[in-house]
Amino acid sequence: MIPSYGGHILKVNLTSGEVKVEETPDPLIREFIGGKGFGAKFLYDLVGGEVDPLSPENLLIIAGGPAAGTRIPLTSRVVFSFRSPLTNGYAESTMGGYFAPWLKWAGYDAILVWGRSEKPVYLYVDENGGEIRDAGYLWGKYTREVAETLRKELGGKSAVLEIGPAGENLVRFASVCHSEAGRQAGRCGAGAVMGSKRLKAIALIADRREVDVADEKAVTEFANSILHLI
């Protein structure tokens, strides 16, 4: 495995209910690095130019970069990539908060979501993989209540992404929220894409860990130089 990466990609098909874990290919890492690069590559390869953004065929990619989860400050960004229901073209939206480092600590570089569930669901993710769970009791609730409910159910070590009624009702500029960190992926309608898939939330469980890097001394010096400026 290439240092500073989680090493795996979680692939979720909400139509079939299949969830599988695959290793992150080394050529993908070396050519596209992560985050925006992964999102652009997967969309180009897997989503056609005629796909309706609110159809099951649209793909939602959630990806982090190589610095996420390391000691380098200001790198906790996760990127959402998808075909936009607002513009009908390529879209990306980024978010700060806890999700990017926790994604890395759980062992993943990206989550890919296809399809559409017959009923409201949420995706539970930990280091062992993912599980599609019922979210009927969460449907219609506002984002902060969803996050608080899932965190109580799953324990404190959870980072939650969720949509509210705007996403459920396919408002084309709806956001995805990360309420416990006060963050949103607010561009281009990622929340509507989640709503179209009847995906109410993604709950990620992870323990903090050291991320293996190629040059620990260089990373430490770089991180300290940024902290000094701050």
DOKOL-556535 format. One record per residue: residue in one letter; y, x, z of N, C-alpha, C in turn. Coordinates in pm, whole numbers, plus 50000, padded with zeros to 5 digits. Layout:
> residuo,n.c2,n.c1,n.c3,ca.c2,ca.c1,ca.c3,c.c2,c.c1,c.c3
> a,Y,X,Z,Y,X,Z,Y,X,Z
...
// end
This chain:
> residuo,n.c2,n.c1,n.c3,ca.c2,ca.c1,ca.c3,c.c2,c.c1,c.c3
> m,49880,50084,50000,50000,50000,50000,50125,50088,50000
> i,50224,50050,49922,50350,50123,49916,50426,50102,50047
> p,50478,50208,50109,50550,50194,50236,50669,50099,50223
> s,50700,50034,50334,50812,49941,50354,50791,49804,50292
> y,50669,49775,50249,50637,49642,50196,50533,49573,50284
> g,50532,49440,50278,50435,49363,50354,50294,49377,50298
> g,50286,49389,50165,50158,49414,50101,50088,49293,50045
> h,50142,49171,50070,50072,49051,50024,50171,48946,49972
> i,50119,48858,49887,50193,48743,49837,50114,48618,49872
> l,50182,48518,49929,50118,48391,49964,50146,48290,49853
> k,50040,48236,49792,50053,48141,49682,50006,48003,49729
> v,50094,47904,49711,50069,47770,49765,50080,47668,49653
> n,49974,47590,49632,49975,47481,49535,49971,47350,49613
> l,50083,47280,49619,50091,47158,49697,50018,47042,49633
> t,49994,47048,49503,49919,46943,49436,49772,46947,49472
> s,49713,47065,49464,49570,47081,49494,49542,47108,49641
> g,49645,47151,49714,49625,47188,49854,49572,47328,49873
> e,49565,47406,49765,49511,47542,49774,49617,47639,49824
> v,49579,47723,49919,49665,47829,49970,49584,47958,49966
> k,49637,48061,49901,49563,48186,49893,49657,48305,49910
> v,49598,48415,49956,49672,48538,49978,49624,48642,49877
> e,49719,48707,49809,49686,48813,49715,49764,48938,49751
> e,49711,49053,49714,49783,49177,49736,49902,49187,49640
> t,50011,49241,49689,50128,49263,49604,50097,49379,49508
> p,50102,49356,49377,50067,49464,49283,50167,49579,49289
> d,50117,49701,49292,50206,49817,49293,50302,49820,49176
> p,50259,49788,49051,50355,49789,48939,50470,49691,48959
> l,50443,49575,49021,50550,49478,49049,50654,49538,49142
> i,50608,49607,49246,50699,49670,49341,50781,49779,49273
> r,50716,49865,49197,50785,49980,49138,50884,49938,49029
> e,50857,49829,48960,50945,49787,48850,51051,49685,48894
> f,51023,49605,48999,51115,49496,49034,51162,49499,49179
> i,51111,49590,49261,51159,49626,49395,51137,49518,49501
> g,51177,49393,49475,51165,49287,49575,51279,49189,49564
> g,51281,49087,49650,51392,48993,49654,51422,48932,49520
> k,51542,48957,49469,51585,48901,49341,51495,48945,49226
> g,51449,49071,49231,51363,49122,49125,51233,49046,49116
> f,51169,49024,49230,51044,48948,49232,51068,48806,49180
> g,51176,48743,49229,51204,48606,49187,51224,48593,49038
> a,51303,48683,48980,51329,48678,48836,51200,48700,48756
> k,51118,48795,48800,50993,48825,48730,50897,48707,48733
> f,50876,48647,48851,50783,48535,48861,50833,48414,48782
> l,50963,48386,48788,51015,48272,48712,50999,48294,48562
> y,51027,48415,48517,51015,48445,48374,50871,48428,48327
> d,50778,48476,48408,50638,48473,48367,50572,48336,48383
> l,50615,48260,48484,50536,48143,48525,50604,48009,48503
> v,50734,48006,48475,50805,47880,48457,50868,47877,48317
> g,50832,47779,48239,50886,47769,48103,51029,47722,48100
> g,51095,47748,47988,51235,47712,47973,51260,47563,47963
> e,51156,47484,47942,51172,47339,47930,51130,47264,48055
> v,51093,47335,48160,51044,47269,48282,51157,47195,48353
> d,51130,47069,48391,51224,46990,48469,51232,47052,48610
> p,51353,47086,48657,51365,47150,48788,51308,47068,48903
> l,51303,46935,48888,51251,46851,48996,51107,46808,48971
> s,51040,46873,48878,50900,46842,48849,50808,46932,48929
> p,50681,46894,48940,50585,46981,49012,50569,47118,48949
> e,50602,47131,48820,50583,47258,48749,50687,47363,48787
> n,50798,47321,48847,50895,47420,48890,50836,47501,49005
> l,50878,47623,49015,50825,47718,49113,50936,47757,49210
> l,50906,47753,49339,50999,47802,49441,50946,47934,49493
> i,51026,48040,49477,50987,48173,49523,51078,48212,49640
> i,51017,48256,49748,51091,48302,49866,51049,48446,49889
> a,51141,48540,49872,51103,48682,49873,51203,48766,49952
> g,51150,48873,50012,51233,48969,50083,51231,49103,50012
> g,51312,49197,50060,51320,49328,49999,51262,49436,50087
> p,51260,49560,50040,51195,49669,50114,51263,49705,50246
> a,51391,49678,50261,51460,49715,50385,51447,49608,50493
> a,51408,49487,50457,51394,49379,50556,51290,49417,50660
> g,51322,49392,50787,51229,49421,50894,51231,49564,50943
> t,51306,49651,50875,51322,49789,50921,51441,49796,51016
> r,51471,49917,51065,51584,49932,51157,51718,49938,51084
> i,51718,49935,50951,51843,49938,50876,51918,49807,50898
> p,52041,49810,50949,52113,49685,50977,52161,49617,50849
> l,52189,49488,50863,52249,49406,50755,52155,49387,50636
> t,52025,49394,50659,51930,49380,50548,51840,49258,50564
> s,51872,49168,50657,51786,49052,50683,51819,48938,50586
> r,51798,48963,50458,51826,48863,50356,51697,48820,50288
> v,51681,48691,50275,51569,48636,50199,51627,48566,50077
> v,51558,48578,49963,51608,48525,49837,51520,48408,49792
> f,51584,48296,49759,51516,48181,49700,51543,48184,49550
> s,51438,48181,49469,51453,48179,49324,51380,48057,49269
> f,51441,47990,49168,51386,47864,49118,51467,47822,48995
> r,51418,47723,48925,51497,47662,48818,51584,47554,48883
> s,51714,47560,48860,51809,47481,48937,51821,47337,48888
> p,51812,47238,48980,51839,47100,48942,51988,47073,48921
> l,52073,47167,48964,52217,47150,48946,52263,47201,48810
> t,52210,47314,48766,52253,47377,48641,52148,47373,48531
> n,52023,47341,48568,51910,47339,48476,51873,47478,48425
> g,51921,47583,48492,51891,47719,48451,51837,47802,48566
> y,51827,47932,48543,51781,48024,48647,51874,48017,48768
> a,51816,48018,48887,51897,48010,49007,51841,48102,49115
> e,51932,48153,49196,51893,48227,49315,51991,48193,49427
> s,51942,48189,49549,52025,48163,49664,51972,48249,49777
> t,52061,48312,49852,52017,48403,49957,52054,48350,50095
> m,51983,48399,50196,52002,48352,50332,51980,48467,50430
> g,52063,48475,50532,52040,48569,50640,51954,48507,50749
> g,51956,48567,50867,51878,48512,50977,51748,48586,51000
> y,51650,48515,51053,51525,48578,51099,51414,48580,50995
> f,51424,48498,50891,51307,48474,50807,51263,48597,50730
> a,51357,48673,50675,51319,48789,50593,51241,48894,50673
> p,51290,48938,50791,51210,49035,50865,51078,48978,50914
> w,51076,48852,50955,50951,48793,51004,50850,48781,50891
> l,50898,48753,50770,50808,48749,50654,50739,48884,50637
> k,50817,48992,50647,50762,49127,50635,50665,49156,50749
> w,50703,49122,50872,50618,49151,50988,50486,49074,50981
> a,50487,48956,50917,50363,48880,50901,50275,48936,50789
> g,50332,49030,50710,50253,49095,50606,50275,49044,50466
> y,50390,48976,50441,50414,48917,50310,50543,48970,50247
> d,50539,48982,50116,50659,49016,50039,50720,48892,49975
> a,50641,48788,49955,50691,48668,49890,50598,48550,49919
> i,50656,48430,49913,50582,48304,49915,50615,48232,49785
> l,50512,48188,49712,50529,48114,49588,50475,47973,49608
> v,50556,47871,49576,50516,47733,49597,50525,47655,49466
> w,50410,47598,49426,50402,47510,49308,50369,47368,49351
> g,50375,47277,49253,50316,47145,49269,50400,47048,49349
> r,50333,46937,49384,50398,46832,49463,50293,46765,49549
> s,50321,46754,49676,50230,46687,49767,50242,46536,49751
> e,50134,46464,49778,50139,46318,49773,50217,46261,49891
> k,50225,46336,50001,50294,46290,50121,50375,46406,50177
> p,50471,46378,50266,50550,46487,50324,50463,46586,50401
> v,50487,46714,50379,50411,46819,50445,50506,46932,50486
> y,50454,47019,50575,50520,47147,50597,50417,47256,50584
> l,50464,47376,50556,50376,47491,50539,50380,47577,50664
> y,50264,47597,50725,50250,47686,50839,50200,47821,50787
> v,50267,47930,50827,50232,48064,50779,50221,48159,50896
> d,50112,48236,50900,50102,48347,50994,50032,48463,50924
> e,49999,48568,50996,49941,48687,50934,49804,48663,50872
> n,49742,48550,50904,49610,48518,50851,49615,48432,50725
> g,49734,48389,50686,49747,48306,50567,49837,48188,50592
> g,49813,48080,50518,49896,47962,50530,49812,47836,50537
> e,49874,47729,50586,49806,47599,50600,49908,47489,50573
> i,49870,47393,50491,49956,47278,50461,49930,47172,50567
> r,50035,47130,50638,50020,47035,50748,50107,46912,50727
> d,50066,46802,50785,50137,46675,50773,50278,46686,50832
> a,50376,46629,50760,50514,46627,50809,50574,46488,50799
> g,50487,46386,50797,50539,46249,50791,50630,46216,50907
> y,50599,46269,51026,50679,46243,51146,50814,46316,51144
> l,50829,46409,51050,50955,46484,51038,51043,46431,50925
> w,50985,46355,50835,51059,46308,50717,51172,46216,50761
> g,51289,46237,50706,51407,46158,50742,51490,46219,50853
> k,51438,46321,50919,51511,46384,51029,51606,46492,50976
> y,51711,46515,51053,51806,46619,51019,51750,46757,51052
> t,51810,46858,50992,51749,46991,50992,51734,47050,51132
> r,51834,47038,51215,51825,47100,51348,51712,47037,51430
> e,51697,46907,51419,51589,46840,51493,51452,46885,51442
> v,51440,46904,51311,51314,46952,51254,51280,47090,51308
> a,51378,47180,51306,51355,47316,51355,51317,47315,51503
> e,51388,47239,51583,51359,47235,51726,51221,47176,51753
> t,51184,47073,51679,51052,47010,51697,50940,47107,51665
> l,50950,47176,51552,50844,47268,51512,50837,47389,51604
> r,50951,47438,51648,50949,47554,51738,50885,47518,51872
> k,50907,47397,51921,50843,47354,52045,50693,47341,52025
> e,50652,47286,51912,50510,47267,51885,50437,47400,51866
> l,50504,47494,51800,50438,47618,51759,50464,47734,51853
> g,50556,47720,51942,50591,47829,52031,50718,47898,51986
> g,50771,47984,52073,50900,48047,52047,50902,48145,51934
> k,50788,48204,51901,50785,48308,51797,50767,48246,51660
> s,50862,48162,51622,50855,48097,51491,50992,48095,51427
> a,50995,48118,51297,51118,48107,51218,51097,47994,51119
> v,51188,47899,51117,51166,47776,51041,51273,47760,50933
> l,51228,47727,50813,51315,47682,50705,51291,47533,50687
> e,51397,47456,50668,51377,47312,50660,51484,47246,50573
> i,51454,47125,50526,51552,47044,50454,51581,46918,50534
> g,51694,46856,50502,51732,46730,50565,51724,46615,50466
> p,51787,46502,50496,51784,46387,50407,51840,46415,50267
> a,51935,46507,50255,51989,46538,50122,51881,46594,50031
> g,51804,46691,50083,51694,46746,50004,51588,46643,49973
> e,51553,46560,50072,51452,46456,50052,51493,46360,49941
> n,51623,46330,49934,51673,46234,49836,51720,46301,49707
> l,51685,46428,49690,51704,46502,49565,51850,46517,49525
> v,51939,46528,49625,52078,46563,49596,52077,46701,49531
> r,52135,46714,49416,52110,46831,49332,52174,46960,49384
> f,52256,46950,49486,52312,47071,49547,52266,47086,49693
> a,52157,47020,49730,52109,47025,49868,52067,47166,49907
> s,52093,47199,50033,52062,47332,50085,51925,47334,50153
> v,51874,47456,50171,51765,47482,50265,51829,47544,50388
> c,51792,47494,50506,51855,47541,50629,51757,47624,50714
> h,51816,47709,50793,51744,47793,50890,51823,47775,51019
> s,51802,47657,51081,51897,47606,51179,51907,47693,51303
> e,51795,47754,51348,51803,47832,51470,51890,47956,51455
> a,51912,47998,51329,52000,48112,51303,52133,48069,51244
> g,52151,47938,51222,52276,47889,51165,52299,47934,51023
> r,52193,47943,50943,52202,47993,50806,52157,47887,50706
> q,52210,47900,50582,52170,47811,50474,52154,47887,50344
> a,52058,47845,50263,52053,47885,50123,52124,47772,50049
> g,52252,47792,50020,52339,47682,49980,52370,47670,49833
> r,52316,47758,49751,52353,47756,49610,52244,47692,49523
> c,52287,47610,49430,52204,47568,49315,52094,47468,49346
> g,52084,47417,49470,51994,47305,49496,51852,47339,49536
> a,51834,47449,49610,51699,47483,49658,51642,47372,49745
> g,51728,47304,49821,51680,47195,49905,51624,47080,49826
> a,51683,47051,49710,51631,46945,49624,51495,46983,49566
> v,51477,47111,49535,51346,47156,49484,51240,47137,49591
> m,51271,47174,49716,51176,47150,49824,51149,47000,49841
> g,51255,46920,49834,51237,46775,49847,51151,46717,49737
> s,51168,46767,49615,51088,46716,49503,50940,46747,49522
> k,50912,46851,49598,50773,46888,49626,50720,46822,49753
> r,50806,46744,49818,50776,46681,49948,50741,46786,50053
> l,50807,46900,50042,50790,47008,50138,50907,47005,50235
> k,50883,46955,50354,50991,46937,50451,51034,47068,50515
> a,50937,47158,50539,50970,47281,50612,50865,47388,50587
> i,50904,47511,50620,50813,47624,50624,50831,47689,50761
> a,50722,47698,50836,50725,47756,50970,50646,47885,50970
> l,50712,47994,51004,50653,48128,50997,50637,48185,51137
> i,50516,48230,51167,50485,48290,51296,50461,48439,51276
> a,50527,48523,51355,50509,48668,51341,50549,48738,51469
> d,50487,48853,51494,50526,48941,51604,50604,49058,51548
> r,50707,49099,51619,50786,49213,51576,50699,49338,51569
> r,50716,49417,51464,50640,49541,51450,50722,49643,51375
> e,50682,49766,51385,50747,49872,51308,50698,49866,51163
> v,50789,49873,51070,50753,49874,50928,50733,50020,50885
> d,50620,50048,50826,50594,50183,50776,50691,50215,50662
> v,50755,50329,50670,50847,50372,50565,50805,50511,50517
> a,50853,50549,50400,50812,50677,50341,50872,50796,50414
> d,50993,50780,50468,51062,50891,50535,51134,50836,50658
> e,51067,50840,50770,51120,50783,50894,51252,50849,50934
> k,51261,50980,50920,51382,51053,50958,51501,51010,50874
> a,51481,50996,50744,51590,50956,50655,51636,50814,50684
> v,51540,50724,50710,51576,50586,50743,51656,50580,50873
> t,51613,50655,50973,51684,50658,51101,51827,50710,51084
> e,51842,50818,51009,51976,50874,50987,52065,50777,50911
> f,52009,50711,50811,52086,50615,50733,52127,50496,50820
> a,52032,50444,50900,52064,50332,50988,52171,50370,51089
> n,52161,50489,51145,52261,50533,51243,52399,50550,51181
> s,52403,50595,51055,52532,50610,50986,52601,50476,50968
> i,52522,50371,50939,52581,50236,50924,52627,50185,51059
> l,52545,50202,51161,52584,50156,51295,52710,50226,51343
> h,52727,50352,51310,52848,50426,51347,52971,50362,51281
> l,52959,50326,51156,53071,50262,51086,53103,50127,51145
> i,53000,50053,51181,53021,49922,51241,53092,49935,51375
// end
